[in-house]
Amino acid sequence: MLKYYNELLYFAQKLIGNKEDARDLIQETYTKAIAIKDRIDIANERAYLYKIVKNLAIKESMGKQKYESVIFEELIHFEESPHPEELLMQEEHEVAFLSVVHALPSRAKQAFILHTVDGYSRKEIASMMGITTNAVEKLIKRASISIEEELAKKGF
């Protein structure tokens, strides 16, 4: 993974325009990639790392633009916080969801997480996993159906 450091740094610097921020972004990229590497088998590390850099750069640029409006919206919605019972129900649903996802077959879980959690396109996932986009589509669909069925069995 580290063999791509210099080219990722150059890419990040072009996206962000600042070398120090680019270094921070690359550090965050590697932290995220290493954390997920144990959960998911990545066929194309380079493409995966570039995608993380791009997503983090977009997040950072959006964050700077929206920071003040988000703070303002949080203050407005502070009074509208959910009741403790709603929070408990939401937490129970999240725990059930995560347990169902964790129980999925390895490849289906990998495709589902890359698509729904990390936001990768089916084409990008196919490249990372070394399979066709049609196979990715089938894995995601099977995973979604399985999750829906298992959550229904658990009363969600």
N, C-alpha and C positions, 0 to 999 in steps of 0.2 A: 504493500500500500504506500509506503513512504517514497517509493521510486517516482511517484507522480507529484511530489511536493512542489518542486520548482515550477512546473507547468501550471499546477493549480493556483499557486501564488500569483503568477503572471495573469492568469484568467481572472482571479478575484480582484486583482489590482485594476484591471481594465473595467470590471463591473462597478467597483466602488470608487476608484480614483485616488485612493489613499493607501500607501504601502503598509502602514501600521494597522489600519482597520482590516486590510486584506490578510495580514498575518493572524490577527485575532479570528477572522472568519475561517481560515484554514485550520487553525487549532480546533475550533468548534466543529468543523467538518470531520476531522479525524476522530474527535471524541464521539461524535454521533455514529460514524461508520464503525468504529471499534465496538461500541455498545451494541449495535444491531448485528454485527458480524456473527456472533454466537447464535443468534436466533434465526438468521436467514442465510442461505447459501447464495452468494453473489457470483454469477458466472462472469460478469464483465465489471471488475472493480473500477476501472478507469471511468467508465460511463456513469457508474453509480456515484463516484466521488464528484464528478463534474455536476451531476444533478443536485447533489447536496449543496455544493458551493452556490449554484444558481439559485436554489430555493432560499438559502440563508441570506444571500445578497438581496433578493426580492423582499424577504421579510424585514431585513434591516432598513431598506429604503422606505418601505411602507410604514414601518414603525416610526421613523423620524417624522414623516409627514402627518401621521395620524395621532401622535402622542398626545397633543393637547386636546383633540376632540374626544379621544378615548377617556382621558381623565375627566372631562366634563360630563360625558355620558355616564361614567361610573358614579359620579356624584348625583346625577339626576335619578339613576336607578337604585341608589342605595336604599331608599325607602321601600322599594319593591322587592326586597330580598325574600326568597322562598321560606316557608315555615319549616321548622325542624323536621316535621313528619315528611314533608316533600323531599327534603334533603336525604333523609334516611331511605326513602323509597328509591330515589335516584341512585344512591350508593349501592343498594342491593341489586338494582338493575345492572349497574356497571360491573359489579363483582360477578354476576351471573354471565354477563356478556363475555367478560375476559376469560372465565373458565371454559365457556363453550368454544371460544376462539382458540384457546390453548389446546383443546382436545382435538382440533381439526387435524387431518393428515398433513404431514410436513409441507408438501408442495402447495397444497391448497391454502394452508395458513400463510405461507410465504407470499404467494400471489395476492391474497386478500389484504395482508398488512401493507405490502408495498403500494397497493392501489388505494385503499381506503384511509390508511393512517399517514403514509408518507406522500401520497398524492401523485405517484408515478402513473404515466399513461400505460396502456396495455402494450404498446410497442416498446416502450422503455423496459418494462418488466420482462417482456419476451427476450430482449437483448441481454438483460442481466441474468436470466435463468437459463438462457441457451435453448429456448423453445419457441414455437410459433405463437403469433398473437392469438390465433384461434384456440390453441391449447391454454393460453393465459385466460381467455374469455371463459372457457369451460371450467377452469379451476376456480375462478372468482364466482361464477354462477353456482357451482356446487357448494362452495363455502358459504355463500349467502343463503342458499336454501337450507343447508344443514344448520346454520346459526338460527335462522327463523324457526325451524322445526324444534330444535332443542330448547330455545327460549320459550316457545309455546308450551312445551312439556313442563317447564319450570314455572309456568303461570305468568309469563311476561309478554 
